Structure formats: structure tokens, C-alpha cells
Amino acid sequence: MAVAMDSISCSICLDLLKDPVTIPCGHSYCMDCIKGCFDQEDIKGIYSCPQCRQTFIPRPVLNRSTILTELVENLKKTRLQAAPPDHYYAGPGDVECDFCTGRKLKAVKSCLVCLASYCETHLQPHYESPAFKKHKLVQASTQLQQKICSHHDKLLEVYCRTNQQCICLLCTIDKHKGHDTVSAAVERTDKQEQLCVKHQKSQNRIQEREKEIQGLRQAVDALKRSAQAAVEDSERIFTELIRSIDRRHSELKEKIRAQEKAEVSRAEGLLEKLEQEVSELRRRDVELEKLSHTEDHIQFLQSFQSLCVSPGSEVLPSITVYPHVYFDHVKKSVSEMKEQLLDVCKKEMDKISTKVTTVQIKPCDQPISREEALTLTTVQIKPCDQPISREEALTYTFGSLGLSSPAGGGFSFADLALNTGGEYAFGKQDSSFSWANAGSVLFGAAAPPKVETKSGEEDEEILFKERTKLYHWDGDLGQWKERGVGDIKILFHPEKRFYRVLMRREQMLKVCANHTISQNMELKPMNTSNQALVWTATDYAEGEGKVEQLAAKFKTPELAESFKKIFCECQSRMGQSEALALSSPQMSRVQEHSRDTNPRVFLDISADGEPLGRVVIELFSHIVPKTAENFRALCTGQKGFGLRNSVFHRIVPDFMCQGGDITKQDGTGGMSIYGDKFEDENFDVRHTGPGLLSMANRGRDTNNSQFFITLKKAEHLDFKHVAFGFIRKGLDVVHAMGALGTKTGKPSQKIVINECGQL
């Protein structure tokens, strides 16, 4: 029976054949099923059998098979009398047929009109009888009673939008009369669209959280790498420190032993002389004793004369010995040094410990610029007490030391361990969250504003660029120490006409070498390697200028030779340009900044009441307008105060003349027209020769009324002091002032600005 059922079943709908047709390959299908398959293949123009995949061209003509139709009808009648196999009976969890008596069969369909479920046998009337043709059949379900109105026992087929519930048709004229109602199908369509939107938002949220998880994992990995690097560096540094202390200890022991040996040798020499003297004195004492008992007066007098002559050894000075001093002062000094080292170590370790405990990965409240990112040093991991926004969660930064958000406290690995459990997801779980309203809020992907940054290299030409390892000489340890690996560059500024060496460390981009090339710099090969070059320069990698001995080790000797060749070419070009500049009172590079539109001011100067002359100054208002305006206003006195009657309080011969302390007249005061101090504008003008005006300061951004005039080239002041003008007339007056200076800086005469103003 089962084999017969399978042989007359459609392989497409898996049901008994309805209007069976047979195609040329011999397989049979329902008319509607095979017609639907062929309709889908009309575009290709090639038709195939769903079972054997045999193709047909053109489309086969479908004719109803009379024999199969009669066979299906006979089989249906026979099936009603045959006992079904066991797998057709309903089991636990199956939907039972509502019309079977005795042992229930599995229901295959449920009718939404009849509100009943049917097995294959009892379902036949719904296929054959015209009265059931319009009934809606669905997959067998046990929830039919939930689709019945509890008040009217009718099918729920209407949705009330007013009360947000399903109702029957009778409810629309009863309790829900006048309400906003639509068919269940229409409401399903609307809700389906909302569900799709919520589903999409849910997927977006999942993707966002996955990105956040990835970002946090990357931050944790970076933290681990940074911690490992810090451990390795600290181990190396402490090892070097211990070696340095051991070396100093050995040197001290050698000095003590050498001093001990020298003093013992000297003392032994004195001891030998003293013992000889004692022996001589004892011998004479015996002779004197014998002479005192001589009865012969003549012999006594003759012997007395020779014995009374003092021996030469008696001229030795007396020796005073302090048995408890010796090296006690050395021991005391070493003990003091130990206490000082312990005190320094304790203070520095407290600072280091503070920096270690502030290492945290935290969400950044605001985007940061590239320059700020390069100066930040810590990473923070912080759980939040409140849920955070997507923008905050997606933005991580290395926050500056000591800057922690109010919500988070200090970081500890114990706290981190507590927060890595199931509840850790950028803070506590939000108990108010549910998937029901997951799509009610959209998180916009707010991109941070575009920040344009400049490194200072944009206007410079790259003459040389190769990867190298840079070292600097540590005089305290007496050895070379690695500073970083990266691309070392020789740069040329075509407008400002200077050359410099610049190197940034790989990945971190931290500057590890930054200094101008001068003619007196000498590039030498390292004795131990033909791939390394050594030179000395005033380097500004750490901000402040510092004279350092540097060494660059290249991959090949050819690269080292190429660097040296370009380096020397730069020095040669500088010599040519400086030779041209020396032909005029001012250096040509300064004159390039001169403009007819720049303001000109004057200073009338005297020494001990005797006039020295007038100095005319051009101010570079087109380069440093704020600094130039400050000096111009101080010359005119338009703000009620200025340079009139102020003194040059510091003059160093062959270096500079400093003045402008209008409040205390000794270099500790001063004020600007903008307040106590104002920031550095730029360092575009360099201290390339005598007669340059520059701001005197006590560090970055501390400019006021104090200024100085150079008496010679002072390139070590570049990038530290803002140059804002030069002497157009009266450079001889400036040199006369310089002749009145001293090495200590205190002028030998009182140098006063008697009058000043603008021309």
C-alpha cells in the first residue's frame, strides 16, 4: 500500500497526484506543479525534469493522464479501508486528528474555518467537495483554540489598533464598535515591516558590539605588549644601574686600597727613620752615661765637646697620630650617599608606581588631535557605572597620566579580574534593556571632526631618507644607549635656507633626533663598525636643546657613505650661502624677512648719562604680528607703560644685550600689553647673526616685555626664543653696548633707554 502511494505521489508537492500529467521522460506530476516549474524556466528556454534533469526543447505540451487519474481515485477509495502503518498514528507532541475515533492519526492540516485538524483521510473532503474549496488550510497546529474569541466563539480575524488586540467580526459591532480596526492580514503586513526594521537594528547593534569587543581586545593586547616592554626596559635599566653602582664600588675600593698602600709605604719609611733615630739616641745615651762617670777631667772635656753635637736625625719633625680618623670620613660619605640614593629611589619609585597604577583603558570623551596623541602616555581600562554611548565606546585613547574620569577610580589588576566576568560589558548590565524595544533608539555613527595637523616637514625637501638605528652616548654609564629605530632624514627648507637632521621612532613617531646642520659639525666613522657614523650636535628631540653625541648605524656601509656624502654637501652649501651673507652688515637670511610695510621703531641709548646713539629696528609684523605689536606698543607707551627709562640689565660680550624689565629693572620682572605673559607665536626667524631682536623668556610661552639683541650668531637659541626684528641702523651702538658688558652679565656702566618711539 505504501509503495503504491509513493508511486502515484507528486515529487514536487509530495502529495497524491492531482490532474496528473506525464512528461516525455516518463515521470508524472500534478498539472499545476509541473506547469509552475516550466513557467520558471521560460526565461532560459530550456526545460528539464525535476527528477532526472532531462532537458526538453521546446516546452512539452501537458495533457491530463486518464489512466493515472483513475488509478489515483481507486487508490483513495482503497486507502480508506486499509489500516495505516504505525508511523501515521499520533504520538506525544503530535497534533491529533479531531475526527478519528479510537486511536488517533496524525493531523496533517488544520482548517481555520472549521477550527479543526484533519489526517490525510479526513482531509479529502476539503480537496474534493466544492463546499470546502474556499476553506483556509494551514499546517497542523495545537493552538486553534487561541484563535477563537472567548466572548463570541468565533474566529479571530480582525485586529483592533485601538486596544492592540485580535478580535472577531462580532467584536467590531460589540465592545470594539467605532475602534480603528483592520484585517489581521493587513496588520501582519505592517507589523512584519516593523519586525524587519527591529531585526536590522538588532543586527546593527550586534555588529557594533562585536566591533567594540574587538577594539577592547586590541586595547588589552596593546596593554599587555606595553606592559611586557616596560618590564623588559625596567629590567635592562635596573641591570645597567646595578652595573654602574658595582663599577663605582670597584673604583672606590681601588682608590681606598691605593691610598692605603701609599700611606702605609710613607708611614713605614718614617718608621724606619724613627727606629734608626732611637738606636742612635740610645747609643749616645750610653756614651753620655759612661762620660758622666769619667774621673779624668781632660778626657771628660775632650769627649764632651764631641758628644754634645746634635745628630742630623734630630731634625725630624714631631709626628702626631690620630688613631681613630683614617677612612672614617669615607665611610661617612658612603653612608650619606646611600641615604641619598635610598631617598631618591623611594621618591622616584613612588612616582613610577603612581604612573603604573594610572595605566588604564578608558573611553575618550572627546576626539584628540595627532599632536595630543603623540604626547599621551597611558592606557586606561575602566568599567562605567552607567551605560555609555556608542561614540564613547568606540573611541579609545592613551589618556594622560593622572587624568581619570570621575566615574572610574584608580586601576588595579584585582579590579580588572573582578570585572572580566559575565557582567563585564563596558560596565554593569542594563536591567531595563529588553529586545522588545531594541529598535526604539538609533545610535548614530558620529565620526570625529577632521583634524589637520602639521609636523613642520611639509615645506621641506627630503635630501636623504633611510632606515637606521640611532644611539646616544651616556656619559654617566660610559656606554652607547639605543634611542630608537626609524627613518633618519636630512631635510632642506628652501625659503629659510637651513638643513636639519630629523628622525622619528617607528610606529610611535616619537622624535628621537632633531637638530640643524652647522659647518662646525664633524661626521666621523665609528671605530668598531664601517656601517656607523658619529657626530655631536645641539639636539632638540626632548624639546630643550641639549649637546649630545649621536651615532647612526645603517644596514650597509654604502648607506652610511651616502648619508655622509649628503651631510657634507649640505655643509658645503651652507658655507657658500654664509660667505655671501657676510658681505653685508646683516645676514642675507634675515634681510629676506624685511618688508617695506613692517613698522620701524627707535631706541635712544645712553651709558652713565652719556649718549651712545640711536638704534632703528624693523619689526617682523608679517611673521610674528602679536610679538611685533607688543614691542611697538612698548616703544610708543600707548598703553600707559613702556620701555622709556628702562635699562639693559644684562650684557654678555660677544653674545647679547638684554633689557626690557620695565617693572623691576633686574631681569625678574616685566609685563606685556596682553598681561603678565603671552605664548610663543612661531620660530620661523632664526638667530643667524648679530643685530637680531628676540624675546627673553623663562621657558615656553612666558614672553613679556623683556628682549635681547644678539651680538653674534646664536643658533642654540633657535626654537626656544621668538625672533621678531633686526637692527636696520645703529649696529655700532649695539656693539658699543656689548663692549660695556662683563662675563657675569652685569654691565660696567648703567645702560638706559632714554627715549623710544615709532618712526
C-alpha positions in Angstrom: 0.0 0.0 0.0 2.8 2.4 0.9 4.7 1.6 -2.3 1.6 2.3 -4.3 1.1 5.6 -2.5 4.7 6.6 -3.3 4.3 5.7 -7.0 1.3 8.0 -7.6 2.7 10.8 -5.4 4.0 14.1 -6.9 7.7 14.6 -6.2 7.1 18.3 -6.1 4.3 18.8 -3.6 4.8 15.3 -2.1 1.0 14.7 -2.2 -1.2 12.5 -4.3 -1.3 13.4 -7.9 -4.0 16.0 -8.8 -4.8 16.2 -12.6 -1.7 14.0 -13.3 0.3 14.6 -16.4 3.3 12.6 -17.8 6.2 14.4 -19.5 8.4 12.9 -22.3 11.0 11.4 -19.9 8.2 9.3 -18.3 7.8 11.0 -14.9 4.4 12.1 -13.7 3.5 15.3 -11.8 0.5 17.3 -10.8 -0.6 19.6 -13.6 -0.2 22.8 -11.6 3.2 21.7 -10.1 5.0 20.9 -13.3 3.4 23.9 -15.0 4.9 26.1 -12.3 8.3 24.6 -12.8 8.2 25.1 -16.6 7.0 28.7 -16.1 10.2 29.5 -14.1 12.3 28.1 -17.0 10.7 30.2 -19.7 13.5 32.8 -19.4 16.2 30.2 -20.3 14.1 28.5 -23.0 15.4 25.1 -21.8 13.0 22.9 -19.7 14.1 20.0 -17.5 12.5 17.2 -15.5 12.7 18.0 -11.7 13.7 14.3 -11.0 16.0 13.1 -13.8 17.0 16.6 -15.1 16.5 15.5 -18.7 16.1 18.7 -20.8 13.4 19.4 -23.5 13.3 22.0 -26.3 10.7 23.3 -27.0 8.4 23.3 -23.9 6.5 20.0 -23.7 2.7 20.1 -24.2 1.0 18.9 -20.9 -2.0 16.6 -21.3 -4.0 15.1 -18.5 -3.3 11.3 -18.0 -6.7 9.5 -17.8 -5.2 6.2 -16.6 -3.3 7.8 -13.7 -6.4 9.8 -12.8 -8.5 6.6 -12.4 -5.7 4.9 -10.6 -5.4 7.7 -8.0 -9.2 7.7 -7.5 -9.2 3.9 -6.9 -6.3 4.1 -4.6 -8.0 6.8 -2.5 -11.0 4.5 -2.1 -8.9 1.5 -1.2 -6.8 3.6 1.3 -9.9 4.4 3.3 -10.3 0.7 4.1 -6.6 -0.1 4.7 -5.1 0.1 8.1 -2.4 2.8 8.3 1.1 2.0 9.4 2.3 2.8 12.9 4.1 6.0 11.9 0.8 7.5 10.8 -0.6 7.4 14.4 -0.2 10.5 16.6 2.4 10.3 19.3 3.5 12.6 22.1 3.8 16.2 20.8 2.0 15.4 17.6 -1.3 17.1 16.5 -4.2 14.6 16.6 -6.9 14.4 14.0 -10.2 15.7 15.5 -12.4 13.3 13.5 -10.6 10.0 14.1 -12.2 7.6 16.6 -10.2 5.2 18.7 -6.5 5.5 18.1 -5.9 9.0 16.6 -3.9 9.6 13.4 -1.5 12.4 12.9 -3.2 15.6 11.7 -1.5 17.0 8.5 -3.6 20.1 8.1 -5.8 22.4 10.2 -8.7 24.4 8.8 -9.1 27.9 10.1 -12.8 27.9 9.0 -13.7 24.6 10.6 -11.3 25.2 13.5 -10.4 21.5 13.4 -7.3 19.4 12.4 -7.5 16.5 9.9 -5.5 13.5 9.0 -4.9 12.7 5.3 -8.1 10.5 5.1 -10.4 13.0 6.8 -8.9 15.9 4.8 -10.0 14.5 1.4 -13.4 16.3 1.5 -11.6 19.6 1.7 -9.9 18.7 -1.6 -12.9 17.1 -3.3 -16.0 18.9 -2.1 -16.8 22.3 -3.6 -18.2 23.3 -0.2 -14.8 23.2 1.4 -12.7 24.6 -1.5 -12.6 28.1 0.0 -11.6 26.9 3.5 -8.1 28.1 4.6 -5.8 25.1 5.3 -2.6 25.6 7.3 0.0 23.3 8.8 -1.5 21.3 11.7 -1.5 23.3 14.9 -2.5 22.8 18.5 -3.2 26.5 19.0 -6.5 26.7 17.2 -8.4 27.5 20.5 -6.2 30.6 20.9 -7.7 31.8 17.6 -11.3 31.7 19.0 -12.9 34.7 20.5 -13.7 34.0 24.2 -16.8 36.1 24.0 -18.4 35.0 20.7 -16.7 31.7 20.0 -15.8 33.0 16.5 -12.5 33.0 14.6 -10.2 35.9 15.4 -9.6 37.5 12.1 -9.7 41.3 12.8 -7.1 43.4 14.7 -8.1 46.4 16.9 -5.4 49.0 16.7 -7.1 51.0 19.4 -6.8 48.2 22.1 -3.9 46.5 20.4 -5.5 43.0 20.3 -7.1 40.4 17.9 -10.9 40.3 17.8 -13.6 38.5 15.8 -16.1 40.1 13.4 -18.8 40.3 16.1 -16.5 42.2 18.4 -16.4 45.0 15.8 -20.1 45.7 16.4 -19.9 45.0 20.1 -17.2 46.1 22.5 -14.9 47.4 19.8 -17.5 49.3 17.9 -16.0 52.5 16.4 -12.5 51.4 17.1 -9.7 51.6 14.5 -9.8 48.0 13.1 -8.2 46.3 10.2 -7.9 42.7 9.0 -5.3 40.5 10.6 -3.5 40.2 7.3 -3.1 43.9 6.9 -1.9 44.4 10.4 0.5 41.4 9.9 2.0 43.2 6.9 2.6 46.4 8.9 4.0 44.5 11.9 6.2 42.4 9.6 7.8 45.6 8.3 8.4 46.9 11.8 9.8 43.5 12.7 12.2 43.7 9.8 13.4 47.1 10.9 13.9 45.9 14.5 15.7 42.9 13.3 18.0 45.1 11.2 18.7 47.4 14.2 19.3 44.3 16.3 21.8 43.1 13.8 23.5 46.5 13.6 23.7 46.6 17.4 25.3 43.2 17.5 27.9 44.3 14.8 28.6 47.4 16.8 29.1 45.4 20.0 31.4 43.0 18.2 33.5 45.9 16.9 33.6 47.2 20.5 34.7 43.8 21.7 37.4 43.6 19.1 38.5 47.2 19.9 38.7 46.3 23.6 40.6 43.1 22.9 43.1 45.0 20.8 43.5 47.6 23.6 44.1 44.8 26.1 46.6 43.2 23.7 48.3 46.6 23.3 48.3 47.0 27.1 49.9 43.5 27.5 52.6 44.3 24.9 53.3 47.7 26.5 53.5 46.1 30.0 55.9 43.5 28.7 58.1 46.2 27.0 58.0 48.2 30.3 59.1 45.1 32.3 61.9 44.4 29.8 63.1 48.1 29.8 62.9 48.4 33.6 64.9 45.1 33.9 67.5 46.4 31.4 67.7 49.8 33.1 68.0 48.4 36.6 70.6 46.0 35.4 72.6 48.9 34.0 72.1 50.8 37.2 73.4 47.9 39.3 76.4 47.5 37.0 77.1 51.2 37.3 76.9 51.0 41.1 79.2 47.9 41.0 81.6 49.8 38.8 81.6 52.8 41.1 82.1 50.5 44.0 85.1 48.8 42.4 86.6 52.3 41.6 86.1 53.4 45.2 87.7 50.2 46.5 90.7 50.7 44.2 91.1 54.3 45.4 90.9 53.3 49.0 93.4 50.5 48.5 95.8 52.7 46.5 95.6 55.4 49.2 96.1 52.8 51.9 99.2 51.4 50.1 100.7 54.9 49.6 100.1 56.0 53.2 101.4 52.7 54.6 104.5 53.0 52.5 105.1 56.5 53.7 104.5 55.5 57.3 106.9 52.6 57.0 109.6 54.9 55.7 109.0 57.3 58.6 109.0 54.3 61.0 112.4 53.1 59.7 113.9 56.6 60.2 112.4 56.8 63.7 113.8 53.4 64.7 117.3 54.5 63.4 117.0 57.7 65.4 116.0 55.8 68.5 119.0 53.5 68.1 121.4 56.4 67.7 119.9 58.2 70.7 120.3 55.1 72.8 124.0 54.7 71.7 124.7 58.3 72.6 122.9 57.9 75.9 125.2 55.0 76.8 128.3 57.1 75.9 126.9 60.1 77.9 126.4 57.7 80.9 130.0 56.5 80.7 131.3 60.0 80.3 129.5 61.1 83.4 131.5 58.6 85.5 134.9 59.5 84.0 137.4 60.9 86.6 139.9 62.3 84.1 139.0 66.0 83.7 140.9 66.4 80.4 139.3 63.3 78.8 135.8 64.5 80.0 136.2 67.9 78.5 137.6 66.5 75.2 134.8 63.9 74.9 132.1 66.3 76.0 132.7 68.5 73.0 132.1 65.7 70.5 129.1 64.2 72.3 127.3 67.5 72.7 127.0 67.9 68.9 123.3 67.1 67.9 123.0 64.3 65.3 121.3 65.0 62.0 118.4 62.8 62.7 117.2 65.1 65.4 115.9 67.5 62.8 112.9 65.1 62.0 109.7 66.9 62.9 107.5 65.5 65.7 104.7 63.2 64.4 101.2 63.4 65.7 99.0 60.3 65.0 95.2 60.3 65.2 94.3 56.6 65.5 90.6 56.8 65.1 90.2 59.0 61.9 91.8 57.5 58.8 89.0 56.5 56.4 86.0 57.3 58.7 85.1 60.3 56.6 85.0 58.0 53.6 82.6 55.6 55.4 80.5 58.6 56.4 80.4 59.9 52.9 79.4 56.5 51.5 76.7 56.2 54.2 75.4 59.7 53.2 75.4 58.7 49.6 73.4 55.5 50.5 70.8 57.5 52.3 70.5 60.0 49.4 70.2 57.1 46.9 67.6 55.4 49.0 65.7 58.7 49.3 65.9 59.3 45.6 64.9 55.7 44.8 61.9 55.9 47.2 60.7 59.2 45.7 61.2 58.1 42.1 59.7 54.7 42.7 56.6 56.4 44.2 56.3 58.5 41.0 56.8 55.4 38.9 54.3 53.4 41.0 51.8 56.3 40.6 52.2 56.2 36.8 51.9 52.4 36.8 48.6 52.5 38.8 47.2 55.1 36.4 47.6 52.9 33.4 44.0 52.4 32.3 42.0 51.7 29.1 39.1 54.2 29.1 36.6 55.6 26.7 37.7 59.0 25.5 35.1 61.8 26.0 36.4 63.9 23.0 38.4 63.2 19.9 42.1 64.2 20.1 44.5 65.7 17.6 47.5 63.9 16.3 49.9 66.2 18.3 48.0 65.4 21.6 48.0 61.7 20.8 51.8 61.8 20.4 52.2 63.3 23.9 49.9 61.0 25.8 51.4 58.1 27.7 48.8 55.9 29.4 46.1 53.4 28.6 43.1 53.0 30.9 40.7 50.1 31.5 37.6 51.4 33.3 34.1 49.9 33.9 31.4 52.6 33.9 28.6 52.9 36.5 26.2 53.9 33.7 25.7 52.6 30.2 27.9 54.5 27.7 27.1 55.8 24.3 28.3 54.2 21.1 30.6 57.1 20.3 32.3 56.8 23.7 32.5 53.0 23.5 34.1 53.1 20.0 36.8 55.7 20.9 39.8 54.6 22.9 42.9 56.7 23.6 46.0 56.8 25.6 44.9 59.3 28.3 47.4 61.5 30.1 48.8 60.4 33.4 46.6 61.4 36.3 43.6 62.2 34.2 40.9 59.8 35.1 37.2 60.1 34.6 35.0 60.9 37.6 33.2 57.6 37.3 36.1 55.4 37.4 38.7 55.3 40.3 42.3 54.1 40.1 43.1 50.9 38.2 44.3 47.7 39.7 44.7 44.2 38.3 42.4 42.9 41.1 39.6 45.2 39.9 40.2 44.1 36.4 39.9 40.4 37.4 36.6 41.2 39.1 35.3 42.9 36.0 36.1 40.2 33.5 33.1 38.0 34.4 29.8 37.7 32.7 28.6 41.1 33.8 31.5 43.0 32.3 30.4 44.8 29.1 31.8 48.3 29.4 30.2 48.5 32.9 27.2 47.0 34.6 24.3 45.2 32.8 21.4 47.4 31.9 18.5 45.7 33.7 16.0 48.0 31.8 17.0 46.6 28.4 14.8 44.1 26.6 14.6 43.0 22.9 11.0 44.3 22.8 12.3 47.9 22.4 15.7 47.1 21.0 15.0 49.1 17.8 13.4 52.1 19.5 16.7 54.0 19.7 19.2 54.5 16.8 22.8 55.1 17.7 24.3 57.4 15.0 27.9 56.6 14.0 29.2 60.0 14.8 32.6 60.4 13.2 35.1 62.7 14.9 35.8 66.0 13.3 38.6 66.1 10.7 41.7 67.4 12.3 44.6 68.7 10.1 48.0 68.6 11.8 51.4 69.8 10.7 54.7 68.2 11.6 56.9 71.1 10.3 58.1 68.9 7.4 55.6 69.9 4.8 57.6 72.8 3.4 61.0 70.9 3.5 62.7 68.9 0.8 63.9 65.4 1.7 67.5 65.0 0.6 68.1 61.7 2.4 65.8 59.1 4.0 66.9 55.6 5.1 66.1 53.2 7.9 68.7 53.3 10.7 69.2 52.6 14.4 70.1 55.6 16.5 72.3 55.7 19.6 73.4 58.4 22.0 76.4 58.4 24.4 75.6 58.1 28.1 78.4 59.8 29.9 77.3 58.6 33.4 77.3 54.9 32.3 80.2 55.3 29.8 78.4 53.5 27.0 76.2 53.9 24.0 72.4 53.6 24.6 69.8 52.9 21.9 67.4 55.7 21.2 65.2 54.2 18.6 64.8 52.6 15.1 63.2 54.5 12.2 63.9 56.6 9.1 66.6 59.2 9.5 66.1 62.2 7.2 68.2 65.1 6.0 65.7 68.0 5.2 66.2 71.3 3.5 63.9 74.4 3.8 64.1 76.3 0.5 62.7 79.5 1.9 64.5 79.6 5.3 67.7 78.1 3.8 68.6 75.7 6.6 69.3 72.0 6.8 68.4 69.7 9.6 68.5 66.0 10.7 65.2 64.5 11.8 64.4 61.0 12.9 61.1 59.6 14.3 60.8 56.2 16.0 58.9 53.6 14.1 55.1 53.3 14.9 55.3 55.6 17.9 56.5 58.5 15.7 58.3 60.0 18.7 61.1 62.4 17.7 64.5 60.9 18.7 66.7 63.3 16.7 66.1 66.9 15.7 68.9 69.4 15.1 70.2 71.7 12.4 73.3 71.0 10.5 76.2 73.5 11.0 79.5 73.9 9.4 81.5 73.0 12.5 79.8 69.6 12.9 82.2 66.8 12.1 80.9 63.4 10.9 83.2 60.5 11.8 83.0 56.7 11.2 82.7 54.6 14.3 85.9 52.7 15.1 84.1 49.3 15.6 81.9 49.4 12.5 82.1 50.8 9.0 78.2 51.0 8.9 78.0 53.6 11.8 78.7 57.3 11.9 79.2 59.5 14.9 78.7 63.3 15.4 78.0 65.9 18.0 75.1 68.4 17.8 72.7 70.5 19.9 69.7 68.3 19.7 66.1 69.3 20.4 64.4 65.9 20.4 63.3 66.3 24.0 62.2 69.9 23.5 65.0 71.7 25.2 68.4 72.0 23.4 71.0 69.6 24.7 74.5 68.9 23.4 74.7 65.2 22.6 77.0 62.7 20.9 74.9 60.7 18.4 75.6 57.6 16.4 73.6 56.1 13.5 74.1 52.5 12.4 72.9 51.8 8.8 72.2 48.4 7.2 75.1 48.6 4.8 78.4 50.6 4.5 77.1 52.1 1.3 74.1 53.7 3.0 76.4 55.2 5.7 78.6 56.6 3.0 75.6 58.1 1.2 74.4 59.8 4.4 77.9 61.2 5.0 78.2 62.5 1.4 74.8 64.4 1.5 75.6 65.6 5.0 78.9 67.1 3.8 77.3 68.6 0.7 74.8 70.4 3.0 77.7 71.9 5.0 79.4 73.0 1.7 76.3 74.8 0.5 75.9 76.5 3.9 79.4 77.8 3.6 78.7 79.3 0.2 75.5 81.0 1.4 77.1 82.3 4.6 80.0 83.7 2.6 77.5 85.7 0.5 75.7 86.8 3.6 78.9 88.2 5.3 79.3 90.7 2.5 76.6 93.0 4.2 76.2 94.2 7.8 73.2 91.9 8.2 73.0 88.3 7.1 71.1 87.7 3.9 68.7 85.3 5.5 67.5 88.0 7.9 67.2 90.5 5.1 64.9 88.1 3.3 62.3 88.8 6.0 62.4 92.6 5.5 59.3 94.3 4.2 58.6 98.0 3.4 55.2 97.6 5.2 56.8 96.5 8.5 56.8 99.1 11.4 60.1 100.7 12.4 60.8 101.9 15.9 63.9 103.6 17.6 65.7 103.4 20.9 67.9 106.3 22.1 70.5 104.8 24.4 73.0 106.3 26.9 75.7 104.9 29.2 76.2 106.6 32.6 74.3 109.6 31.2 76.5 109.9 28.1 74.6 109.3 24.8 75.7 106.2 22.8 73.4 106.8 19.8 70.1 105.7 18.2 69.1 102.2 17.2 66.5 101.8 14.4 64.6 98.5 14.5 62.4 96.8 11.9 59.7 94.6 13.4 58.6 91.4 11.5 54.9 92.1 11.9 54.2 89.8 8.8 55.7 86.8 10.6 55.0 87.4 14.3 52.3 90.1 14.4 51.4 89.6 18.1 55.0 89.8 19.3 55.8 92.8 17.0 52.8 94.7 18.2 53.8 94.1 21.8 57.2 95.7 21.2 55.9 98.5 19.1 53.3 99.5 21.8 56.0 99.3 24.5 58.1 101.7 22.4 55.3 104.2 21.9 54.0 103.8 25.5 50.4 104.0 24.2 49.2 101.6 26.9 50.4 103.8 29.8 53.7 101.9 30.3 56.7 101.1 28.1 60.5 100.9 27.6 61.2 104.6 28.2 63.8 105.0 31.0 64.2 101.2 31.3 67.8 99.7 31.5 69.8 96.9 29.8 70.3 94.8 33.0 72.4 92.0 31.4 75.1 92.3 28.7 77.5 89.5 27.9 80.3 90.4 25.5 80.3 88.7 22.1 76.8 87.2 22.9 73.9 89.5 23.6 72.4 92.6 25.3 69.2 92.0 27.4 66.7 94.6 28.6 63.0 95.4 28.8 62.4 94.6 32.5 60.0 97.6 33.0 58.8 96.6 36.4 61.9 95.5 38.5 64.8 96.5 36.2 66.8 93.4 37.2 65.6 90.6 34.9 63.0 89.2 37.3 60.0 91.3 36.2 58.3 92.6 33.1 54.8 92.7 31.6 53.3 92.7 28.1 50.4 94.6 26.6 48.5 91.3 26.8 49.0 90.7 30.5 51.8 89.1 32.6 52.9 86.8 29.7 51.8 85.5 26.3 52.6 82.5 24.2 55.3 81.9 21.6 54.0 82.6 18.1 56.5 80.7 16.0 60.2 80.1 15.5 60.4 80.9 11.8 63.2 83.5 12.2 66.5 82.0 13.3 69.3 83.7 15.3 71.7 83.7 12.3 73.9 86.7 13.1 74.3 90.0 15.1 71.6 92.6 15.4 68.6 90.3 15.8 65.9 91.1 18.3 64.4 88.2 20.2 62.1 87.6 23.2 63.8 86.8 26.5 61.7 84.2 28.4 61.8 81.7 31.3 60.6 78.8 29.2 57.9 78.1 26.6 55.0 80.7 26.3 56.4 83.1 29.0 57.0 86.2 26.9 56.5 89.7 28.4 58.4 92.9 27.8 62.0 91.5 28.1 64.0 91.2 25.0 67.6 90.8 23.9 69.8 91.9 20.9 72.3 89.3 19.5 76.0 90.3 19.1 76.8 87.2 17.0 75.2 84.1 15.5 73.4 82.1 18.2 71.8 79.1 16.6 71.5 77.3 20.0 68.7 79.8 20.8 66.6 78.7 17.8 63.2 77.0 18.6 63.5 78.4 22.2 63.2 82.2 21.7 60.9 84.1 19.2 63.0 86.4 17.0 60.8 89.4 15.9 63.0 92.1 14.4 66.5 93.3 13.4 68.7 96.4 13.6 68.4 98.4 10.4 70.6 101.3 11.7 72.8 101.6 14.8 74.5 98.2 14.9 77.7 100.1 16.0 75.7 101.4 19.0 74.8 97.8 19.9 78.5 96.7 19.7 79.4 99.7 21.9 76.9 98.4 24.4 78.4 94.9 24.1 81.9 96.3 25.0 80.4 97.5 28.3 79.4 94.0 29.4 81.1 91.5 31.7 81.4 87.7 31.9 78.9 87.7 34.7 76.4 89.8 32.6 76.4 92.8 34.9 77.1 96.0 32.8 80.1 98.0 33.8 78.0 101.2 33.2 74.3 101.9 33.6 72.8 101.5 30.1 69.5 103.3 29.8 66.8 103.7 27.0 66.3 107.5 27.4 63.7 107.8 24.6 61.9 105.4 22.3 59.0 105.5 19.8 57.8 104.7 16.3 59.2 106.3 13.1 
